[in-house]
Amino acid sequence: MSETSRTFNEIDDYIAAFSYEERQEYAAAETALDLASILYQIRQERGLTQRQAAERAALQQQAISRLEKAATNVQLGTLQRYLGALGYRLEISVIDNRTGTVAGKTSLSHA
C-alpha cells in the first residue's frame, strides 16, 4: 500500500469515528472552505487584487481576506455585496437531506 493510500485510510478512519456533532462541525468547516475557495477563484478570474475587489464592494481589504480564508462566519449581506460587486449573484436552495427534493430556492443580487 502506498504512503498516500495509507494516509487517506487513516484520515477516513479518523473521520468515521467522529460523533454526530463532530461530523456536523466538520461538514460546516468543509463548506466554509469550499466557499472561500470559490470566492478566491472568482476574484482571480476577474484579475483583481483583494484591495481592488474590496474597493468595488465598499468593504475593507481585511474583510475580503477573511472571506477567502474561511476564518469567520460569513454575513449574508457581506457575501451578497461582495459577489454583486464582482458581477455574481448568490442563490440559496433549501434541500431535503433524505429525498434531495428542493423545498425552496431564492436568488439574491446586489442592489
C-alpha positions as a Markdown table, in Angstrom:
| # | Residue | x | y | z |
|---|---|---|---|---|
| 1 | Met | 0.0 | 0.0 | 0.0 |
| 2 | Ser | 1.4 | 3.4 | -0.9 |
| 3 | Glu | 2.0 | 6.1 | 1.7 |
| 4 | Thr | -0.7 | 8.3 | 0.2 |
| 5 | Ser | -3.3 | 5.5 | 0.4 |
| 6 | Arg | -2.4 | 4.7 | 3.9 |
| 7 | Thr | -2.7 | 8.3 | 4.9 |
| 8 | Phe | -6.1 | 8.6 | 3.3 |
| 9 | Asn | -7.3 | 5.5 | 5.0 |
| 10 | Glu | -6.1 | 6.8 | 8.4 |
| 11 | Ile | -8.0 | 10.1 | 7.8 |
| 12 | Asp | -11.1 | 8.3 | 6.7 |
| 13 | Asp | -10.9 | 6.0 | 9.8 |
| 14 | Tyr | -10.4 | 9.1 | 12.0 |
| 15 | Ile | -13.4 | 10.9 | 10.5 |
| 16 | Ala | -15.6 | 7.8 | 10.7 |
| 17 | Ala | -15.0 | 7.8 | 14.5 |
| 18 | Phe | -16.5 | 11.3 | 14.9 |
| 19 | Ser | -19.6 | 11.9 | 16.9 |
| 20 | Tyr | -22.7 | 13.3 | 15.2 |
| 21 | Glu | -21.8 | 16.8 | 16.5 |
| 22 | Glu | -18.2 | 16.5 | 15.3 |
| 23 | Arg | -19.4 | 15.4 | 11.8 |
| 24 | Gln | -21.7 | 18.4 | 11.7 |
| 25 | Glu | -18.8 | 20.7 | 12.6 |
| 26 | Tyr | -16.6 | 19.0 | 10.0 |
| 27 | Ala | -19.2 | 19.4 | 7.3 |
| 28 | Ala | -19.6 | 23.1 | 8.2 |
| 29 | Ala | -15.9 | 23.7 | 8.0 |
| 30 | Glu | -15.7 | 21.9 | 4.7 |
| 31 | Thr | -18.5 | 24.1 | 3.3 |
| 32 | Ala | -16.7 | 27.2 | 4.6 |
| 33 | Leu | -13.5 | 26.1 | 2.9 |
| 34 | Asp | -15.4 | 25.4 | -0.4 |
| 35 | Leu | -17.0 | 28.9 | -0.3 |
| 36 | Ala | -13.6 | 30.5 | 0.5 |
| 37 | Ser | -12.1 | 28.7 | -2.5 |
| 38 | Ile | -14.9 | 29.8 | -4.8 |
| 39 | Leu | -14.6 | 33.4 | -3.7 |
| 40 | Tyr | -10.8 | 33.3 | -4.2 |
| 41 | Gln | -11.2 | 31.8 | -7.7 |
| 42 | Ile | -13.8 | 34.3 | -9.0 |
| 43 | Arg | -11.7 | 37.2 | -7.7 |
| 44 | Gln | -8.7 | 35.7 | -9.6 |
| 45 | Glu | -10.8 | 35.2 | -12.7 |
| 46 | Arg | -11.7 | 38.9 | -12.6 |
| 47 | Gly | -8.0 | 39.7 | -12.3 |
| 48 | Leu | -8.5 | 41.7 | -9.1 |
| 49 | Thr | -6.4 | 42.0 | -6.0 |
| 50 | Gln | -8.1 | 41.8 | -2.7 |
| 51 | Arg | -7.8 | 45.6 | -2.4 |
| 52 | Gln | -9.4 | 46.2 | -5.8 |
| 53 | Ala | -12.2 | 43.8 | -5.0 |
| 54 | Ala | -12.7 | 45.4 | -1.6 |
| 55 | Glu | -13.0 | 48.9 | -3.2 |
| 56 | Arg | -15.6 | 47.7 | -5.7 |
| 57 | Ala | -17.7 | 46.1 | -2.9 |
| 58 | Ala | -17.1 | 49.1 | -0.5 |
| 59 | Leu | -15.5 | 46.7 | 2.0 |
| 60 | Gln | -12.1 | 46.7 | 3.7 |
| 61 | Gln | -9.4 | 44.5 | 2.3 |
| 62 | Gln | -9.3 | 42.6 | 5.6 |
| 63 | Ala | -12.9 | 41.6 | 5.1 |
| 64 | Ile | -12.0 | 40.1 | 1.7 |
| 65 | Ser | -9.1 | 38.3 | 3.3 |
| 66 | Arg | -11.3 | 36.8 | 6.0 |
| 67 | Leu | -13.9 | 35.7 | 3.3 |
| 68 | Glu | -11.2 | 33.9 | 1.4 |
| 69 | Lys | -9.7 | 32.2 | 4.4 |
| 70 | Ala | -13.0 | 31.0 | 5.8 |
| 71 | Ala | -11.8 | 32.3 | 9.1 |
| 72 | Thr | -15.2 | 33.6 | 10.3 |
| 73 | Asn | -18.8 | 33.1 | 9.8 |
| 74 | Val | -19.9 | 34.9 | 6.7 |
| 75 | Gln | -22.6 | 37.5 | 7.0 |
| 76 | Leu | -25.1 | 37.0 | 4.1 |
| 77 | Gly | -25.3 | 40.7 | 3.4 |
| 78 | Thr | -21.5 | 41.0 | 3.1 |
| 79 | Leu | -21.3 | 38.0 | 0.8 |
| 80 | Gln | -24.2 | 39.4 | -1.3 |
| 81 | Arg | -22.5 | 42.8 | -1.6 |
| 82 | Tyr | -19.1 | 41.3 | -2.4 |
| 83 | Leu | -20.4 | 38.9 | -5.1 |
| 84 | Gly | -22.6 | 41.6 | -6.6 |
| 85 | Ala | -19.5 | 43.9 | -6.9 |
| 86 | Leu | -17.8 | 41.1 | -8.8 |
| 87 | Gly | -20.8 | 40.5 | -11.1 |
| 88 | Tyr | -22.2 | 37.5 | -9.5 |
| 89 | Arg | -25.4 | 36.7 | -7.5 |
| 90 | Leu | -26.0 | 34.4 | -4.7 |
| 91 | Glu | -28.5 | 31.6 | -5.0 |
| 92 | Ile | -29.7 | 29.6 | -1.9 |
| 93 | Ser | -31.6 | 26.3 | -2.1 |
| 94 | Val | -33.2 | 24.5 | 0.8 |
| 95 | Ile | -32.9 | 20.8 | 0.1 |
| 96 | Asp | -34.4 | 17.8 | 1.9 |
| 97 | Asn | -31.5 | 15.6 | 3.0 |
| 98 | Arg | -33.5 | 12.4 | 2.8 |
| 99 | Thr | -35.0 | 12.9 | -0.6 |
| 100 | Gly | -33.0 | 15.6 | -2.3 |
| 101 | Thr | -36.2 | 17.5 | -3.1 |
| 102 | Val | -35.7 | 21.2 | -3.4 |
| 103 | Ala | -38.2 | 22.8 | -0.9 |
| 104 | Gly | -37.4 | 26.3 | -1.9 |
| 105 | Lys | -34.9 | 28.5 | -3.7 |
| 106 | Thr | -34.1 | 32.2 | -3.7 |
| 107 | Ser | -31.7 | 34.3 | -5.6 |
| 108 | Leu | -30.1 | 37.3 | -4.1 |
| 109 | Ser | -28.5 | 40.0 | -6.1 |
| 110 | His | -26.6 | 43.2 | -5.1 |
| 111 | Ala | -28.9 | 46.2 | -5.4 |
